[in-house]
Amino acid sequence: MLRSPGLLTLARLRRDRPAMVSGVAALLLVGLAVAAPAVGAVYGVGPEETFAGDLDPYGMPYGVSGGVSASHWFGLEPGLGRDIFVQVIFGMRTSLAIAGTAALVATAVGAVVGGVAGYLGGWADAAIGWLTDVLLALPLLICAIALIRPLELHLYGPRDPVPGWFRAVTVAGLFGGLGWMPIARLVRGQVIALREQEFVTAARASGAGARWIVSRELLPHLGAPVLTGLSLLLPAFVAGGAALSFLGLGVLEPTADLGRMIYRSLGYLQTDPAYVVFPSAALFLLVFAFSTFNEGLRDALDPRALR
């Protein structure tokens, strides 16, 4: 019995146990992050709530492992007194929101640019290829570091308070605007391979216009490479956003963020090592789960992986 490409992809993916396990883990982490407000409400602690009474005169949490207890599962942040568990789940929410938005923007731009280059060919392909090569030579994080502060100073001035949403939008916009090149190359190569296929030649010979060929003949075959590219960008942008926050250029207080938590925790490596472990483990699991699942998804989407 013939099966659709979607069912064949799902069958290949189900046979890949590491991909399935990592996919379930990624779904659980995403679900926890999306439901962070509800989880915080059930948990009984808000992201900005502090527990100064549970800190000693030096700002360190009472108890073992940074104040881990039935009331505070991951303990408390030294000095600030915020619940680490709540900060971690809201931090994952922040990371996924920024990375997901940036990945969607980069995928959309890359798909359009790569599709135009591959379909038109000639001078358009050469010009777009040159632009893509130039932008690929620019390190994404270095460009983001170089642009974030000048943009803030240009719009708000050196003494004006910067809204928390502005930094998040800036990071997502920079990642999306500077991260589309791999998708463009992927889509361009796929379109070049497809435009010479017999079904495209037959459609062109029958008088079909460019709009018909692109929408009916090319787009249905671009789903796999676009999905693969999107899934590869997401963990990269999660890690990149955390790196910017670690350097003090990510989202601002009081918005929860994993990278900023990891940076603050380094000052308590000896006195409160648990503070280092929990946000670092959350970031590692988030990136590792998506990366491992992406490997399985890429193999499953490849029709040559299994006949």
C-alpha positions in Angstrom: 0.0 0.0 0.0 1.3 3.4 -1.0 1.9 5.9 1.8 2.2 9.7 1.6 5.6 11.3 2.2 4.3 12.6 5.5 3.5 9.1 6.7 6.8 7.8 5.5 8.6 10.5 7.3 6.7 9.7 10.5 7.5 6.0 10.2 11.2 6.7 9.8 11.1 9.1 12.8 9.3 6.6 15.0 12.1 4.0 14.3 14.7 6.5 15.5 14.5 6.0 19.3 17.0 8.8 20.3 15.0 11.3 18.1 11.7 10.2 19.7 13.1 10.5 23.2 14.6 13.9 22.5 11.4 15.0 20.7 9.3 14.1 23.8 11.8 15.9 26.0 11.7 19.0 23.8 7.8 19.0 23.8 7.8 18.7 27.6 10.2 21.6 27.9 8.3 23.7 25.5 5.0 22.9 27.2 6.5 23.8 30.6 7.8 27.1 29.2 4.5 28.0 27.5 2.5 27.1 30.6 5.0 29.0 32.9 2.4 31.5 34.2 0.0 28.6 35.0 2.8 26.5 36.6 3.9 29.5 38.7 0.3 30.0 39.8 0.0 26.4 40.9 3.4 26.5 42.4 2.4 29.6 44.3 5.3 31.8 43.4 5.5 34.6 40.9 8.6 35.4 38.7 9.2 38.7 40.5 8.4 37.6 44.0 11.2 37.7 46.5 11.8 35.9 49.8 14.2 38.1 51.7 13.2 36.5 55.0 14.7 33.2 53.8 18.2 34.8 53.3 20.8 35.2 56.0 22.5 38.6 56.7 25.0 38.0 53.9 22.2 37.4 51.3 22.7 33.6 51.2 19.7 31.2 51.4 19.2 29.3 54.6 19.4 25.5 54.4 21.3 23.1 52.2 21.9 23.4 48.4 21.0 27.0 48.2 17.7 26.7 50.1 16.3 23.7 48.3 13.1 22.7 50.1 9.5 21.6 49.5 8.6 25.3 49.1 11.5 26.1 46.8 12.3 23.1 44.7 15.5 24.6 43.2 16.3 27.0 46.1 16.6 30.7 46.1 18.8 33.2 44.2 21.5 34.6 46.5 21.1 38.3 47.2 17.8 38.6 45.3 15.8 35.9 47.1 13.8 34.9 44.0 12.7 31.3 43.5 15.1 29.6 41.1 12.5 27.1 39.8 10.2 29.8 38.7 13.0 31.8 37.2 14.2 28.8 35.2 10.8 28.0 33.6 10.2 31.7 32.8 13.7 31.9 31.5 13.1 29.0 29.1 9.9 30.8 28.1 11.9 33.9 27.3 14.6 32.0 25.4 12.1 30.1 23.3 10.0 33.2 22.5 13.0 35.1 21.2 14.6 32.1 19.4 11.3 31.0 17.9 10.5 34.4 16.6 14.0 34.9 15.2 14.0 31.4 13.6 10.6 32.0 11.9 11.8 35.4 10.6 15.1 34.0 9.3 13.3 31.0 7.7 10.8 33.2 5.9 13.4 35.6 4.6 15.8 32.8 3.6 13.1 30.8 1.8 12.0 33.9 -0.2 15.6 35.0 -1.0 16.8 31.5 -1.8 13.7 30.7 -3.9 14.1 33.9 -6.0 17.8 33.2 -6.5 17.2 29.6 -7.5 14.3 30.2 -9.8 15.5 33.3 -11.6 19.2 32.3 -11.9 21.5 34.4 -14.0 22.5 37.8 -12.6 19.9 37.7 -9.8 21.4 34.4 -8.6 24.9 35.8 -8.8 24.0 39.0 -6.9 22.1 37.2 -4.2 24.9 34.6 -3.9 27.5 37.4 -3.4 25.3 39.1 -0.8 24.8 35.7 1.0 28.5 35.0 1.0 29.4 38.4 2.4 26.8 38.1 5.2 27.9 34.5 6.0 31.4 35.9 6.6 30.1 38.1 9.4 29.8 36.3 12.8 26.3 36.5 14.0 27.1 37.1 17.7 29.8 39.7 17.0 27.4 41.6 14.8 24.7 41.5 17.5 27.1 42.6 20.1 28.2 45.5 17.9 24.7 46.7 17.1 22.6 46.3 20.2 24.0 49.1 22.3 24.3 51.6 19.4 20.6 51.0 18.6 19.6 51.6 22.2 21.7 54.8 22.4 20.3 56.1 19.1 16.7 55.6 20.2 16.7 56.2 23.9 19.9 58.1 24.8 22.6 57.2 27.4 20.4 58.1 30.5 16.9 57.1 29.4 15.5 53.8 30.7 15.4 51.1 28.1 12.1 49.1 28.0 12.5 45.4 28.6 10.6 44.5 25.4 12.9 46.6 23.3 16.0 44.4 24.1 14.0 41.2 23.4 12.7 42.6 20.1 16.1 43.8 19.1 17.8 40.4 19.8 15.1 38.5 17.9 15.2 41.0 15.0 19.0 40.9 14.7 19.1 37.1 14.8 16.3 36.8 12.3 17.8 39.5 10.0 21.3 38.1 10.1 20.6 34.4 10.3 18.7 33.7 7.1 21.7 32.9 4.9 21.9 29.1 5.5 18.2 28.7 4.7 18.6 30.7 1.5 21.4 28.5 0.4 19.4 25.4 1.2 16.3 26.5 -0.6 18.3 27.9 -3.6 20.0 24.5 -4.1 16.6 22.7 -3.9 14.9 25.1 -6.3 17.8 24.7 -8.8 17.4 21.0 -8.7 13.6 21.1 -9.1 13.4 23.7 -11.9 15.0 21.2 -14.3 12.7 18.3 -13.4 10.4 17.0 -16.0 7.2 18.1 -14.2 8.4 21.7 -14.1 9.4 21.5 -17.8 6.0 20.1 -18.7 4.2 22.8 -16.8 6.3 25.5 -18.5 5.7 23.9 -21.9 1.9 23.9 -21.3 1.9 27.6 -20.8 1.9 27.8 -17.0 3.1 31.1 -15.6 5.7 31.7 -13.0 3.1 32.1 -10.2 1.6 28.7 -11.0 5.0 26.9 -11.3 6.2 28.4 -8.0 3.0 27.8 -6.0 1.9 24.4 -7.5 5.1 22.8 -8.6 8.0 24.1 -6.4 6.5 25.0 -3.0 5.1 21.6 -2.2 8.7 20.2 -2.5 10.3 22.8 -0.3 8.6 21.8 2.9 11.3 19.3 4.0 14.4 21.6 3.5 12.6 24.6 5.1 11.5 22.6 8.1 15.0 21.1 8.5 16.5 24.6 8.3 14.0 26.0 10.9 14.7 23.1 13.3 18.4 23.8 13.0 18.1 27.5 13.7 16.0 27.2 16.8 18.7 25.6 19.2 21.4 27.8 17.7 19.3 31.0 18.5 18.5 29.7 22.0 22.2 29.3 22.7 23.0 32.6 21.0 20.4 34.5 23.1 21.8 33.0 26.3 25.3 34.0 25.2 24.2 37.6 24.7 22.5 37.6 28.1 25.6 36.2 29.7 27.5 39.2 28.2 24.9 41.6 29.6 23.3 42.3 26.2 20.3 40.1 26.4 16.9 40.8 27.9 16.8 43.2 30.9 15.6 42.8 34.4 13.1 41.9 35.7 12.4 39.5 32.8 13.7 36.1 33.6 16.6 34.8 31.5 18.8 31.7 31.7 21.9 33.4 30.3 21.8 36.2 32.9 21.2 33.6 35.7 24.2 31.7 34.6 26.3 34.8 34.6 25.1 35.8 38.1 25.7 32.3 39.4 29.4 32.3 38.6 30.0 34.6 41.6 28.6 31.8 43.9 30.4 28.8 42.5 32.0 28.0 45.9 29.3 29.2 48.3 26.2 28.1 46.4 27.0 25.7 43.5 23.3 24.6 43.2 22.6 28.1 41.8 25.0 27.3 38.9 23.6 23.9 38.2 19.9 24.5 37.7 19.9 27.2 35.0 22.9 25.6 33.2 21.2 22.2 33.2 18.0 23.8 31.8 19.8 25.5 29.0 21.8 22.4 28.2 18.7 20.2 28.1 16.8 22.7 25.9 19.6 22.9 23.3 20.5 19.2 23.5 16.9 18.0 23.1 16.2 20.2 20.1 19.6 19.4 18.5 19.2 15.6 18.9 15.6 15.7 17.6 16.7 17.8 14.6 19.3 15.1 13.6 16.6 12.5 13.6 14.1 14.8 11.8 16.7 15.6 9.1 17.3 11.8 8.5 13.6 11.1 8.5 12.9 13.9 5.9 15.6 12.5 3.6 13.9 9.9 1.3 17.2 8.3 0.7 17.7 7.4 4.4 15.4 4.4 4.2 13.6 2.8 1.3 
